[in-house]
């Protein structure tokens, strides 16, 4: 069955959409096959160009850092062992590698789909997730970390990809305008108010309207697909205090809180391992550093919280793996703010 696909976003498939099986990814026209890592299609001139890749615990030379990816090419047939080590060298003449190289030359964006066996910092639980568009910034012939079974070095086709800016991850003009407005708020937050540096004590007394405004706007319009999944998983129950708020309509209310915040200057990823289901009060407590989470998942109060009963440890479902890197970043950030002069 021939599936018509496009370069770039697939209309109607938003960034953050999840799919239970690889076959579902293929049926959504995000990827050419339900097995291979690299997908290609025919460009307008009939040439084969790469349009998508899947990150799913592929080769040992792969690297995933969310904003940028180092991706290993492919070769025909079974080309690796169970540990991800390659059995033989790769060639740029192989269809998949040649298609990716042509997309690099033509500056075509690449769709990235992450599977549950990828880097645990960014991977979804037991499914596949469409994570938006990336551009190929560099390609090279490199030497694999491990030699071939006979001890000889293995040459690989390697690609570096960089995630496109947030406005280009949106599929409608309205979404792009909203994201641009959020970026403007972040830029305002980075700048001191005019003349503030000349006023004694201004740093202590100035109201940070851009920061507060940005936080409110983000909560209103950036309840992302990943956050919605986490909230549904916990049925609105706060992971920090256990509160479950229910409205008159019988529906629970909670908020998806990013542990390492999105946007400048933190640049946290919008992925399930970086999101908690919290009540509004605990969301604020997390955002202002009133509570942090220790290495053993203990909930630490950094200020007095009167009339509040927090759980001794962060509650986590078996279907939700919070990555320790994000709680470590959050904890270190607020510990440093407590010691650094304003």
N, C-alpha and C positions, 0 to 999 in steps of 0.2 A: 504494500500500500504506500503510495507516494504522499508525503505530508508536505504541504506548502508552508514554508517558513520565511522569516524575514531577518535582516540584519538589525540588531538593536532590540528595543523592547518589543514584546509581543502584546498587542493591544488587548486589554482586559485581564492581563496577568500582572498584578502589582508587585513591586519589590517587597519581599517578605512572605510571599505566598508559599505554602508548604504542600508537599505531595508525599503520599504514603509509600509509593513505590517508584522505581525508575520508569516503569511503563507509563505511569501517570505524568511524569515529566515529559516523556516523548509525546504523549497524547495532547499535552498543552502546547506543543510546537516549540518548546524551549530547547530541545536537543534532538539530534538526528536519530540516535539509537538508544536502547535501554541497557547498554553494556559498556561501550567504549567511553573514554574520558574526553576525547576531542570530537566536536561536532563540526561539520562543514556543510555548505550549500553552494549552489551555482550563483555566481555574481551575474550582473547584467550582460557581461561579455562571454558568459559561459565558463569562466574560470572557477575553480573550486577555492572558496575562501572560508576560513574558520569563523564560526559564529557563536560558539558556546563551549565551555569546559565544565567538568564536574570534579569537585574536590571531595574525595571519598577514601582517604587513606591509601592513595596510589603508590607513588615511588618514594624511596627514602630520601631522594634529593629534593623533593618538594618542600617549600616553605610557605606558610600562611601567616600573614601579619595583618589581616583584615584590609587595611588600606593598600597594601601591596602584596603581591604573590610571586613566588618563583616556582614556575611550573615546568615539569619534565615532559618532553614529547612522547612519542610512541613508536612502536614497530609492529610488524605483522605477526599474528599468532601469539602464543604464550611467551611472554618476554621477561617474566619476573618470577621469583619464588614467593613463598608464603609470607616472608618478612618484608617484601617490597624491594628486594635487591634485584637488579637487572641481570639477565643472563647473557646479553650480547649488546653490542654497540647499536646506536640508532643512526638513521640516515635522513638528510634533508630531502631526499627524493621520495621518501614515503609520503603517501597522500595526505595524512593528517598533519604532519609537520610542514609540508609544503603549503597546505591551505592556511595554517596559522601564520607562516612567514608572509604570505601574500596579503593577509589581513593587516599585518604590521606595515607593509609597504603602502597599502591603500588607506591606512588609518581607520579601519573598521573597528567599532567597539565589539567587545566580547561579553556575552552573558555568562555569569558565574553562578553555578548551582553548587551548594555545599550539602554533602551527605553526612549521615550520623557517625561515620567512621573517620571523619577528618579531624583536624586540630580541635581538641575539646574546648578551647577558649571560644570558638566561634561556631561549632557544629550544633545542629538541632538534635533533639532526642528522637531516635528511631524514625526518621523521615528525611526528606530532602527539602531544601529551601532555596528559592530564587533570591539571590542577593544583589542583583542589579548589574550595571554595566562597568566594565573595566577597559582600559586601553593598553595595548602592548607597547611598552616603552623601550624594550631592548630584547635582542635575541643573541644567542651565542652557541658555539660548540664548547662544551665543558667536559670535564672528566668526572665520572661518578665517584661517590665516596668509597664504594666497595668495588673490588676487581671482579672480573668474570670467574666462573668456577675453575678455569685453568690458570688463574692468577694474573692474566693480562688486564690492562686498564680498559675501561669501558667508556666510550665517547657518547655523550648524550646531547640531544637538541633541547636547549633550555630557553624559556621565555620569562621575562619580567613583565608583570601587569600592575597597573596603578588604577585604583578606583576613581571613577569620574566624580566631579563635584556633585553635591546633593541636588542642585537644581536639575541636573541632567539625569538624575534617578527618577524624576517625576514624569508622568505621562500626560498630564493636562496643564494648560496655562495657569489655572488657578493654583494647583499644587506648586508650580514653579514660583509664582508670586509670593505664596506663603513662605516657602523655604528662603527666598531672597530676603523677605522681611525679617525672618529669624536671624539670618546671617548679619543683617544690618544691626540688629540689637546686640549681637555678640561683638561686632566691631566697636559699637558705642561703649560697651562694657569694658573693652580693652583700653580705651582712652580716658585720661583724666579730664574732668571738667575744666574749661578754660580758666587759667589763672589760679587753679587750686594749689599748685605747687608754691605759690607766693603767699598763701594765707596760713598763718600759724594755726595748727590744730585742725586744719580743714580735712585732713585724711580721716580724723576720728569722727567729725561731725557731718560730713557730706552724706546726703541720702543717695543710695545707689539705685536710682530709679530704673536705669537700663537693665540691671541684673534682675530686680524684682519683676519688672515688666516682662522680660524674656522668659522667666520661669513660668509666669501665669499663662502667657501665650502658648508656650510649649505644651503645657498640661491640657490646654483646651483643644489643640489641633494636632498634637503628635502622639495620640494614643495608637501606637503602631500595631501592625499585625502580630509581632512577637509579644508585645505587652498584653494584647488581648488574649493570646493563648495562655500566658502565665496566669492572668486573672481568672480565666475560665477553669484552669487546672485546680486552683485553690478555692474556687467557688466564692471568691471575694474575701476569704479569711486572711487577715494580716499575718505575715510571717514573723513579725517582730513582737506583736502584743496579743495576737489571737482574736482581736475584735473582728466581728463580721457584721457590717452595717447592711440593713435591708430597708428599702424604701416602701412606701405605701402600696406600690405595685407588686411587692414581693420579690423584686429583683435586688441582688446584692450590689453594693457600690464599693469599689476599691480603685486603687491607682497603680499603674505600672511604673515602678521607680528604677531608674538606671543607676547602678552602683557607681560605675565610672561614668560621669555625665557625658551626654552627647555634646557636640559642638566645641567651640574654642573655650578655654585652652586645653581641655581634657581629651577630647577626641575619642570618647568611648564608643564601642560598636553597639549597634542596635540589634543585639542577639540575646537569646534566652539565658545563657549563662551569666549575663550582665544585668538581668532584670529581676526585681522582687515584686511580689504582690503585697501592697501595704495599704493600710487605712490612710486617710488624708493627713492625720496628725503625725504618724510615723514616717510618712513620706517627707514632711517638713523636717522632722528630726534627723533623717538621713541626709537631706540636702544641706543642712546647716552644721552638720558634724556633731549634733548633740548625742548621737549614738554612733558607734563604730562596731565592726565585727572582728573578732580576734581569729588567730590561725586555727583554733579548735572550734570555731563557729560560735563561741560565747558572745553574747550581746553585752557590750561595754557602754555604760552611761558615762558621758564625759562632763555632763552638767546635771544639776538637780532637776528631776522630773517629778513634780508633786502630783500625787493622785494617779500615777501611771504605773501599771504592772506590766513590765516587759518580760518576755520569756527568757530563761537563763541562756538558751541557745537558739540560734536561728532555726526555724522550722522549715524543713525541706521535704518535698514529695520525692518518691522514688523515681518519678518521671521528670524531675527538674534538677539538673546538676549546676549549681552555682560554682563558677570557677574561682579558686582562691586568689588568682592574680588580680581580680577586680576588687575584692574586699581588701586586699593588701594595699592597692593603690589608694582606695578611699581612706583607709586608716592612716597611711603615711601622709597623705595630703593634709588631713586635719591635725595630725600631730605636728607637722611642720608649721602650719599656720599658727598654732598655739605658741610656738617658740620664736618665730620670725617676727621682727619689728614691722609695723604697718608702714 
